[in-house]
Amino acid sequence: MIYNGARVNTSRTAPASLAAETTPPHAPERGWSWRLLGSFHVTGIFWYRFHLWGVRFLPSPLVGVFITLFTTFFFPILQRIRRAIASNLEPVLGPCGWWERQRRIYRTMWSLAWCLSERYERLGTDRPFQVDADGLEIWQQVAQPGKGLLLVTAHLGNYEVGSMLPSRLERRSVRIVREPEVDARAQAFFQGVVAQFQEPGYSTHFQTDDPLQGMALLEALRRGEVIAMQGDRPRAGTRSIGTELFGRPFPLPAGPAALARAAGVPLLPVFVFREGRRRYRAVFRPPIFVGQSKDRAADLAAAMQRVAAEVEWAIRRAPHQWYCFKRVWG
């Protein structure tokens, strides 16, 4: 049972998939700069600690100044990430000249800085947040009492804010499953930050290769709990399903569809868009019911292609809130 790869049951039929990779297909690459800078690399623990410190101790009106300064600081330094952002946005927004390309890159990095800062504000301060929701009728349609539900989202906007909605709307127990950070020390630090956050009925789990984690999530769904996970980025070493995004190949993890199929629950796409200072909009999209035919591979592939279509819809709505920092095409 590998919930974030291709298997969640003992079926001998494997899903249609791409070959396993040694690094996540859409995760940022780390090269010589990481080896040289260590903790001071952009993925290193220094910036995690500094960011949390800045958000906690700066007065709220100065957070924007903090964000603008550091976005401008990192903009010329992160050349590989800049090239990835520009390349990935071209199928979404079309080709453009040099100046427009720089504007797209800066706007995306600036948007990420706000989402990360407000994530720390949400986890580490008592500052108020406003989260509005669209598509509540869809939520009410599928969120039946006593029945599990799997929320699926993407690295877009502030997905952690949206995953808290069910626990507030209906006091449902929610488990968010997220990727570990790239740097081990940064992961330990962030895990400590999350552990201090208190929200009734809400808990955070980090993906591992332990099959018992998949079993625990499956049992939680069968008990009627809500699981929230990112469905747009396969983990390293797992097999991924080939889908299309903007008419181009885009591998997605089989895990969300496999877990939903095994539990007999729907996938509910939800995306959380930043609209202003500590103000977000969660949008519930039509549910995806994973097939239960004899062809398990086809069932999973069809479901994940529908997830890809929803991810594409969300990216088109807010292209500069799509945080994919590895060049995935061309």
N, C-alpha and C positions, 0 to 999 in steps of 0.2 A: 504494500500500500504506500504509494508515493503521491501525496495530494498535490504537490506543486510540480509534478512531472506528468507522466502519462497515465499512471495507474492509481486507482483507488479501491479496486476490488481484485478478485482472483481470476477475473476473466483472462483467457489466453489471447484474446484479440487486442492487439495494440492499435492505438489511433494512428491515422495518417500523420506523419510527422517529419520534421527535418532532422538531420543528424545533430546529436548533442554537441554543444560547444563548450569550450573551456572557460569562456567569459560570457556574462549576460549579453545577449545580442544588442540591447539598447542602452546599456550602462556606460557611463563615461570611461574613457581609457586613461590609464595612468602610465606615463613613460618615464623618461630620465628625470623630469622635474620632481616627480614623487620620490624617486630614489635619492635625489639631491636634498630636497627640502624636508622630507620626513614629516614631523608634526606640524610644520609650517606650510605644507602643501594645502591646497584649497580643500582637500578631503580630510586633512589631518585634524587632530584633536584641538590644536591651539585655536583654530577659528570657531569650532563648536563652543568652546568655553568662552571665548571673547564675545561671540554673538549673543549668547545667553546673558553674559554680564552686561553688555550694552543695553539690551532690551529691558532688563530688570532695573537698572540703576539710572538710565536716562529718563528724564520726564517725557511723557508720551508725545508732546508736540515736537521734541527733538529727534524722535525716531526716524522721521522722514529725512532729516539732514544726515543722520548716520547712514541711512540706506543709500542716499545719493552719492555721498563721499566714497563709500566702499564699492558701489557698483562702478563708479568712474575709475577707482583704483584697479579693480580686477579686469575691467574691460580690455585694456591693451595687453594684459599678462596672459590671459587664458586663450591663446591663439587657436589651439586645437578645438576647444569648445565653441569658440566663435565660428570657426569653419563648419562645425557640425550643425549649429543652429541655423546658419544661412542656408546650408544644403538641405536640411530637413524642411525648412519653411518654403522652399521654392515650389514644390508640388502643391502646396496649400495656397500660396499667395501669388504664384507666377514668377517669372524671371524679372530681374530689376537691375538697376545700375548700382555702382559702388556706394554712393551716399545712402540710397534707400536700404541697401543691404546692412550698412552699419546701424541705421536707425532700427531696423528689425531686430538685430542682435542686441543692441542696448536695451530696447524696450522689453525684450524677453528676459534679460538678466535682471533688469530693474523690477519686473514683475515677480520673478523668483525671489529676489531679496525681500520684497514685501511679504510674500507668503511664508517664507522661512521665519522672518521676524515675528509675524503674527502667530505663527505656530508656537514660538517660544513664549509669546505673550499669553497664548491660550493655556499652555502647560505650566508656565512659571509665574504668572501674575493673576490678579483678580480683576483685570480690566474687562469691561463689558464687550460682548460681541453680539452682533445682529445677524441672524441666519434666517432668510426667507426661503420658502420652498415652493417650487412649481411642480405640478403633477401629483399632488397629494391624493387625488382620486385613484391614481395608479397604485400608490402605496396601500391605500385602503382596500383595493381590489385583491392584492396578493398577500398582505400582511395579516393573515388570519390567526386568531388566537390559538396557541398550541401547535402551530405549524412553522417549521423552520423556513428561513429565507437567506439567500446568499446575495449580498450586495456586491456588485463588481464595478470597479472604477478604473481610472488611469492616472498616470503621473501628470496631472493637469489641475491647475488651481490649488485649492487646499482641501484635499480629499479627507484629511483627518477630521476637519470640522464637520463635514457631512456625515461621517460615520457615527457621530454622536447623536444625530437626530432621532433615531428610533428609541434610544433610551430615554429621550426627553418627551417624544410624542406620545408614547404608549407604555413607558417604563419597561420596554423590552430589554432583555439581556443581550448585549452586543459584544462580540469579540472582533477586534480589528487585527488583521494579519498583515504585517508589513515586512518589506525586505530589511535585512540588517544593513548598516552603513558599510561603506567600502573599507574603511580603516577600522581595525579591530579595537583600538583604544577609543576612537570616536564612538564606535558602537557601544562599548561599555559605559561611556559617559552618557550617551543619549538614553540608554536603557535605564540608567539611574534617574534621569530627569522624568522619564515616563512613569517610573515606579512611584514617584512622589505625587503624581497627578491623581486626584481623587474625583471620580465621577460615578454616581450610583449606577450599577448594572453595566459598566463599561470597562473593558480590559484590552490591553495591547499584547499581542504575541508576535515574536519575530520568527520568520521562516527558518527552518532547519532541515537537515536531511534525515531526521529521526522519523521513521514511519509511524511511531506512536503519536506524533503530533497530528498527522492526518487522521488517525483513528479517533482522537479526541475531538477534532473538529466535526467529523462525521457524526459522532454520537451527540454532539451539541446541536447540530441541525435536526437530528431525529427527535431531540427533546423539545424542539420548538424555538431554539435560540436563533439569533441573527448573526451571521458571519459576514464581515466586510473585508474584501481583498482587492488588491490591484490586479487587473487582468491583462495588462499590456506589456509585461516584461518577463520573459522566461528566466528562470534561474540558471546559473552556470552549472553545466553538467547534466541538465535535464533535457528531455526531448520536447520539441515544440511543434505546434500545428502550423502549417503554412496557410496564411490568409492574405488578403489584399487590403492595402490602405492607400487611398488616392490612386488606385489602379496599379500599385506597385507591390511586390512581395513584402510581407511583413509578418515575421513569426510571432505567434502568441503562445502562451503556456496552455497546456491542455488541462491543468489543474482545476480551474474554476468550473468548467463544464463537467469534468470527471467527478468532482465532489458533489455537484448539484445532481448529476444523474444517479450517483450511488445513493444519495439521501432522498431522492424523489422530490426535490424542491426546485422552484424556479430561480433563475438568475435575474436580478433586478439591476439594470445599469443606473448609476447615479453619478452625477458630476457636480462639482462644487466650484462655482466661478466667483472670483473676487470682483466686487463691484465698488469698493471704496474702503475707507479706513475702518478696519475690523468689521466689515460688512460683506456678507457673502450670500449667494443664492444657490441652493441645492436644487437640482433638476432631476426628477425621477423620469426615466424613459420606459417605454413599453417592456414588459417582462419577456424573458426568453425561456421557453420551456424546452429542456433538453430531451431529444427523442429517446425512446426506450425500445427501439427495434432490435433485431438480431445483429444488425451491423453497427456495433458500438463505435467503430472508427468513424463511420459516416455521421453518426449522431453527434459526436464531439466536434468534428470538423464543421458541421453545419452551425452548431451553436456558437463556436468561436468566430466564425465568419460574421455572424450577426453581432457579436461583441465588437468586432473590428469596425462594422458599419456604424455602431453607436459611438465608438471612439472617434471615428472620422467626423461624425456630426459635431461632437464636442469640440474637436480641434478647429473645425471651420468656424464655430461660434466664437472661440477665444484663442486664436492661433498663438498669441504671445504668452499664453498661460500653459502651453504644452512644454513640459520640461523633459526633453529627450536630448541628451548632450553627447551622444555618439552618432556619427554619420551613418545612417542606415541605408542610404541609396547612393549608388554611384561613387 
